[in-house]
Amino acid sequence: MSDTTSASILLIDDHPLLRKGVKQLIELDDELIVIAEASNAIDGIKAAKETEPDLILLDLNMPNINGIETLKMLRDEEVASRVIVFTVSDNEEDVVAALKAGADGYLLKDMEPEELLESLRQAALGKVVISDKLTTLLAQALQSGRSSNKSDISSLTPREKQIIKLIAGGLPNKLIARKLNITEGTVKVHVKHLLKKLRLRSRVEVAVWAVQEGLG
């Protein structure tokens, strides 16, 4: 894949050494390219709006404005980039908070370099990416405080079940619309309804839930 078709990435992390290391790693991959860097939320949001990257790799623990607040600000500014939280924290509350705020993935900084590159390639294709060790934790978090999942499933329409399977397959709304021959706006309405029915807060949670229930 040439640079013209490489997935563009913005790094937002307050550690210069880590940014340098990740950038050097990404430079080894023809399918990915770092187009901008920032050391804090304000500069990161400015860079995101200016460069419109495909992916934003966002640190969670930054001074002044942390990653969760940064993520909310990015969404408020209607930045369309897919945002992947990249952190040392495997705390359940952090994972859930990031997904609730609209993260498209959650990766841990202790992952193997090749794993990181593969996850970024998958994220660029529109797929949900989450570190393996967090999948079980997230599934348990979804289970707690929720009543019978079977009744949740029975409340879904056939169309909603179709859409859930496609979300679990990593397809964004635009491709789901094309596949089902409906408008993107209709897909958004269906997603909104099924999130409410299942008492879930994000597409990542839907994907994990679908796999749990054998719909993925």
C-alpha positions in Angstrom: 0.0 0.0 0.0 1.5 3.4 -1.0 1.5 6.5 1.2 -1.5 7.9 -0.8 -3.7 5.1 0.5 -2.1 4.6 3.9 -4.3 5.1 7.0 -3.3 8.5 8.5 -2.7 8.6 12.3 -2.5 11.4 14.8 -0.7 10.6 18.1 -1.9 12.4 21.2 0.4 11.6 24.2 2.3 13.7 26.7 5.4 11.4 26.6 7.8 12.4 23.8 9.8 9.2 24.0 6.7 7.1 23.6 5.4 9.1 20.7 8.8 8.8 19.0 8.9 5.0 19.6 5.3 4.5 18.3 6.0 6.7 15.2 9.2 4.8 14.4 7.2 1.5 14.7 4.4 2.8 12.5 7.0 3.9 9.9 7.9 0.3 9.4 4.3 -0.4 8.1 3.4 0.6 4.6 -0.3 0.7 5.4 0.0 3.3 8.2 1.4 6.8 8.4 1.8 9.3 11.3 0.7 12.7 9.9 0.7 14.7 13.2 1.6 14.6 16.9 0.4 16.4 20.0 1.4 16.4 23.6 -1.8 17.7 25.1 -5.6 17.8 24.5 -5.8 21.3 23.1 -3.1 20.9 20.6 -4.4 17.4 19.8 -7.9 18.6 19.0 -6.5 21.5 16.9 -4.4 19.0 15.0 -7.3 16.6 14.5 -9.5 19.4 13.0 -6.6 20.5 10.7 -5.4 17.1 9.5 -8.6 15.0 9.7 -6.7 11.8 10.3 -8.2 8.3 9.8 -7.2 7.3 13.3 -6.3 9.1 16.5 -4.2 7.2 19.0 -5.0 8.8 22.3 -3.3 8.5 25.7 -5.6 8.2 28.7 -3.5 9.7 31.5 -2.5 13.2 30.4 -2.1 16.2 32.7 -4.7 19.0 32.9 -7.2 17.4 30.4 -7.2 13.6 30.5 -7.9 11.2 27.6 -11.6 10.7 28.5 -12.2 14.5 28.5 -10.2 14.9 25.3 -12.3 12.2 23.7 -15.5 13.9 24.7 -14.2 17.2 23.3 -13.2 15.5 20.0 -16.8 14.2 19.7 -18.3 17.5 20.6 -16.2 19.1 17.9 -17.6 16.5 15.5 -14.2 15.1 14.7 -15.0 12.1 12.5 -11.7 10.2 13.1 -11.8 6.8 14.7 -10.3 7.2 18.2 -8.3 4.4 19.8 -7.4 4.8 23.5 -3.8 3.7 24.1 -2.9 3.4 27.7 -1.3 1.4 30.6 -4.6 1.2 32.4 -6.5 -2.0 32.4 -8.9 -0.7 35.0 -12.5 -1.7 34.3 -13.8 1.8 35.1 -11.4 3.4 32.6 -12.3 0.9 29.9 -16.1 1.5 30.3 -15.7 5.3 30.6 -13.7 5.4 27.4 -16.2 3.3 25.5 -19.1 5.4 26.9 -17.3 8.5 25.7 -17.2 7.2 22.2 -13.9 5.4 21.8 -13.6 3.0 18.8 -11.1 0.8 20.6 -8.9 0.4 23.7 -5.4 -0.9 23.5 -2.8 -1.4 26.2 0.7 0.0 25.9 2.3 -3.3 27.0 1.1 -5.1 23.8 3.6 -6.6 21.4 4.7 -4.2 18.6 3.3 -6.4 15.8 0.0 -6.7 17.7 -0.2 -2.9 17.8 0.4 -2.6 14.1 -2.2 -5.3 13.3 -4.8 -3.6 15.6 -4.2 -0.2 13.9 -4.6 -1.8 10.5 -7.9 -3.4 11.6 -9.1 -0.1 13.2 -8.4 1.7 9.9 -10.7 -0.8 8.2 -13.4 0.2 10.6 -13.2 -2.7 13.0 -13.5 -2.6 16.8 -10.1 -3.2 18.4 -9.7 -4.0 22.1 -6.7 -5.7 23.8 -7.4 -9.5 24.3 -6.9 -9.4 28.0 -9.7 -6.7 28.3 -12.4 -8.6 26.4 -13.3 -10.9 29.3 -13.2 -8.0 31.7 -15.5 -5.9 29.4 -17.9 -8.9 28.9 -18.2 -9.2 32.7 -18.8 -5.5 33.1 -21.6 -5.8 30.6 -23.1 -8.7 32.5 -23.2 -7.0 35.8 -26.2 -5.0 36.6 -28.2 -6.3 33.6 -31.2 -8.6 33.7 -31.8 -11.6 31.4 -30.0 -11.1 28.1 -32.5 -13.4 26.4 -35.3 -10.9 26.9 -33.0 -8.3 25.4 -32.5 -10.4 22.3 -36.2 -11.1 21.9 -36.9 -7.4 21.9 -34.8 -6.9 18.8 -36.3 -6.7 15.4 -34.9 -8.9 12.6 -33.3 -5.7 11.0 -31.7 -4.8 14.4 -30.2 -8.3 14.6 -28.8 -7.9 11.1 -27.2 -4.6 12.0 -25.8 -6.0 15.3 -24.1 -8.8 13.3 -22.6 -6.3 10.9 -21.4 -4.0 13.8 -19.8 -7.1 15.4 -18.1 -7.7 12.0 -16.6 -4.2 12.3 -18.6 -2.5 9.6 -19.1 1.3 9.9 -22.6 2.8 9.3 -21.9 3.7 5.7 -21.0 0.1 4.8 -23.9 -1.3 6.8 -26.3 1.0 4.8 -24.8 -0.1 1.5 -25.0 -3.8 2.4 -28.6 -3.6 3.6 -29.6 -1.1 0.8 -30.9 1.5 3.3 -29.8 5.0 4.0 -27.0 5.8 6.5 -29.5 7.9 8.5 -31.8 4.8 8.8 -28.8 2.8 10.1 -28.1 5.5 12.8 -31.8 5.3 13.9 -31.6 1.5 14.2 -28.3 1.7 16.2 -29.8 4.3 18.5 -32.8 2.1 19.2 -30.9 -1.1 19.7 -28.4 0.6 22.1 -31.4 1.7 24.2 -33.0 -1.7 24.1 -29.9 -3.5 25.1 -28.9 -0.8 27.6 -25.5 -0.5 26.0 -23.6 2.7 25.4 -21.3 2.2 22.4 -20.6 0.1 19.3 -17.7 -1.6 21.0 -20.1 -2.8 23.7 -22.5 -4.0 21.1 -19.7 -5.9 19.3 -18.6 -7.6 22.6 -22.2 -8.4 23.5 -22.9 -9.9 20.1 -20.0 -12.2 20.3 -21.1 -13.3 23.8 -24.6 -14.0 22.6 -23.4 -15.9 19.5 -24.6 -13.2 17.1 -21.1 -12.1 16.0 
